[in-house]
């Protein structure tokens, strides 16, 4: 005779009585797979407190982390892409942009904002990889140019947070023109004796790396970030040699003089504040 006997077969809890766990309460580290509450991960600036892996985040998260009390005013929020080339591959470029705007909640691959850091005026342009891979199009060049104008007007330091797959192929030459356009505007910022901080995050590649991402008065990055022009497979096939294991990581670039320092995201506000004070006082 068994100690326990099931009186009814199967699950008897009605659907209305089941307790659903709301989505978004938990997050898993993409490196070590440790499970955290989403609130705990956000409080640690989206850095795993077990393996120190830096999760990819967007402009909104960076603005809240860096600006005093997370407060800022977005600049030129309604600038959107045109389609002068009438580009079409598997779908029309205009349809692709509209679909990505709907799925991401963003207007394009970059947002610009002004706020304060330790009470000092600060202008930031931050890319969003979730919008067509953070690709550089005419909107990116225009919004960065206007953000630099605002920095000059306020006599404020300026920072670009790069996170991009490079040029936006659907805009062809219009995309490539942004490399020169932004570089030229950074020259105006330099003439105004204002610092430009380039913050390279994972991944920063292609035309963004080949131009303004490497032009900072200070070039900084996060641990383990991929920073490159061409990918490792292309480089290996071109030179016909095996590559180091850490090739194209932020640590590799620091060792070879392309970066000034690598900063843990949990310390970014303090490091930025110190760097700005060094230039502005």
N, C-alpha and C positions, 0 to 999 in steps of 0.2 A: 504494500500500500504506500503510495507516494505521500510525502508531507504536504505538498501543495498541489492543488488541482485547479486548472483554469475552468471557470464557469462559462465564460464566453470566449469564442475564438476571435482573433484579430484585434485591431485597435478600436476601442469603443468611444474615444473622445470625439465629440462632434467638431466639425470644422470651425464653427463659431466660437468654440471654447479653446481652440489651439492658440498658443502664445507665439506670435511671430517676432523674430529678432529684426529690428529695423536695419535697413542697409546702411552702410557707412560707419557703423559703430566700431568695426575692427579693421586693422590694416596689417599686412604681412610684409616684412622686410624682403625686398626682391633679391637680396644677396644671401643672407643666412636663414631666411624663411621664418624668423621669429615672429610670433603674433603679438601685436600691441593694440591697445585701444587707440582709436583715431585721435582722441584728445591728447593722449600721452605723446604720440608721435608728433603732433602739431606743436606741443609745448617744447619739444626738443628740436624745433626747427626742421622737422622731417629728416632727422639723422637717427639711425638705429643706435640705441645705447648699448647694444651688445657687440656689434661688429664695426660700428662707426660708418656704415655705408650711407651715402647721401642720396636720398630718393630724388628723382626728378620732380621739380615743382615749377609752377608758372609765375607769371608776373604778379598776380594778386598776392600770392604767398610771400614773394620777395618784398613787395611794397610793405606788407604788414610786419615783416621781420625787421626791415631796415629803418623805416621812418619812425619818428617819435610817436609812441602810442598807436602805431599802425595807421596814422591819419595822413591823408594825402589828397591832392586835387589832380584828377586826370586831365591831361592836355590833349586837345584835338581828338576827342574820342570817336568822332563820327567820320573820320577819313577812311575811305574804302577804295578798293581797287577798281580801275577801269579795265577795258579789254581792247586796247587799240589794235592789237594784232588779230583779233577775232579767232583766238586760238581754240583748237578742238582736238582732243585725242580720243579717249574712250567716252568722254563727255565734254560739253562746252566748258570753257574756263569759267564763265559767269555762273554756270550751274554748280560747278565744283566749289566756287567761293561761297555761294549761297548755302550749299549743303554743309560746308564746314562751319560757317557762321552759326547755323542752326544747331549743329552737334556740339560745338565748343563754347558757344555763348560769347565769342569774340568777334570783333570786326576784321582783324587781320592778325599777322604774326608778331606784332609788337604793340606795346602800350607805353605811353610816356606819362610821367607824373612829377609834380613838385610837392615837396614837403620839407620836413626838417629832421636833422640828425644831431642830437645833443644841442638843440636850439639853433643850429646853423642851417641856412637855406641849402637845399640839395635837390638837384634834378636827376631823375633816373629814366633811362629807356630800357625796358626789359622785354625780351623776346619770349614767345610762347611756342614751344615745340609741337603742341597739340594742333596748331593751325598750319596745315600743309608742311609739317616738319620744320617750322620756324623759318621757312624759306624767305630769302631777301627779294622783295619786289619793290615797286615804285612807292608804295605806301610806307614801307620801312624807311626808305631814304628820306621821304618828305617829313615824316614824323620826327625822325632824329634831327633833321635840319631845323625844324621849328623848335624842338626842345633845346637845341644849342642856342638859338636866338633868345629863348627865355632865360637860359643860364647867363648869357652875356648881359641881358637886361637887368637881372637880379644880382649880377656879380657873384654868381654861385658856382660851386664845383659841379661837374657833370660826370655821370657814369653810365656806361652801356653794359647791361648784363646779356651776354651772348649765349644763345642756345639755338643752333641753327644747322640745317643740312646744307646750307649754301645758297647759291642763286636759284631763283624760281624760274624753272625752264619755260613755263607758260608765258613769261614776259620777255624772254630772250634778251636782246640788247638793252631793253629798258631796265631790266634787272641789273645787268653788269654796270650800267651807268651809275648805279647807286654807290658803287665802291668809290668812284672818283668824287661823287657829290658829297658823300659823308666825310671823306678824307679832307676835302676842301673846306667844309664847315668846321672841322676840327682844327684846321689851320687858323681860322678866325678866332676860335676859342683860345688857342695858344697866344695869338696876338693880343688878346684881352688879358693875358697873364692869369688865366683861370685853369685849374687842373682838370685833366681828363683821366678818369680811372676806368680801365677796361677789366671787366670781371667775366672771365671765361668759364662757363659751366658745361656740363655734359649733355649733349655733344656740341662742340664748336668746330665746324668744318667748312671746306669749300671757300667760296669767295669772301665770306665773312672773316675767316681766318687770314686770308690773303690780303686783307685791307685793314679796315678800321679796328678789328679786334686786337691787332698787334701794335697799335699806334699809341697806346696809353702812356701817360707820364708814369703811371704805375700799372703794370699788368699783373693781375692776381687770378687765382683759380681755386677750385675746390678739390679735395683729395680724389684721386682716381678718375678725373674727368678726361674724356677723349677729346683731344685737340689736334686737328690735322688739316691738311689741304686735301690730298688724295688719301684714300683708305689704305690700310696695310697690305691688302692683297695686290692692289695696283702697284704700290711701291716695290713690293717683293718681286713681282714679275718684271718690273722695269729695270731694277738693278741686279736681279739674279742672285740675291743673297738672302739668307735667313735673317730675320729681324729680332732684336732683343724682346724679351717677354713684356717689358713695360713700355715698348715703343709707342709713341704718340699719347702717352698719359701725361697728366699734369706734372707728375714727379720727374718724368724723363725730360720734359721741357724746362723745368726748374734747374735740373742738373746741367743742362746745356745752355742756360743763360737767356731763355726766352721769357721767363716769368720772374717777377720780383719776389713773390712769396705765395705760398699755398695756405689758405685759411679754412679752418673748420667752420661750417655754417653757424654753429652755436656761438662763435666768437666774432662773427662778421661785423656787427654794429661797432664793437669796441675798436677793431682794427681799422675800419673805415674812418671812424672819428679821429683816431690818432693820425692817420695818413692825411686827412683833410687839414687838420690843424697844423701839420708840418708845412703844408703848402701855403695856407692862407694867413699864417701869422709870422 
